[in-house]
Amino acid sequence: MTASIIYTGNLRCQCTHNQSGTVIETDAPTDNRGKGEKFSPTDTLCVALATCVITTMGIKATDMGIELAGTSIAVTKHMLSDPRRVGKVDVILTFPGSLQLEDKDRMILQRTGDNCPVAKSLHPDMQLNIVYNW
């Protein structure tokens, strides 16, 4: 089992990663009866995508002798209604200015990020806008 989750009431959950014991909590967003005081379930979906992109790239970069530490990522979720769902996710990666890569290496890393497991697990109707600012 990957995680244990307890619904704590008031539209909140406590999620425990079974292997490490790490805990995250979720809250419904303010536009859907929540307080918006924690990540919403759909926020965690978008964060999962962004962290999967950079983690998968980091694995490939390590194999290539490249260090991606210091990369920052901005994530924006766009909700749709009827049915209520995430319709689009913008993921903007900004790499450190000191990182100097050849076009070939950038292409390899971008292709790796675009094909991360989370991206490949999402419904094809969801628009993914992944931008790489080198």
QUIURHU-V198824 format. One record per run of one state. SS is the DSSP state (H for helix, E for strand, C for the rest). FROM is the first residue (numbers start at 0). LEN is the number of residues. If there is no record, write none. Layout:
((SS FROM LEN) (SS FROM LEN))
This chain:
((C 0 2) (E 2 7) (C 9 2) (E 11 6) (C 17 5) (E 22 5) (C 27 2) (H 29 3) (C 32 6) (E 38 1) (C 39 1) (H 40 23) (C 63 8) (E 71 9) (C 80 4) (E 84 10) (C 94 8) (H 102 12) (C 114 2) (H 116 5) (C 121 5) (E 126 7) (C 133 1))
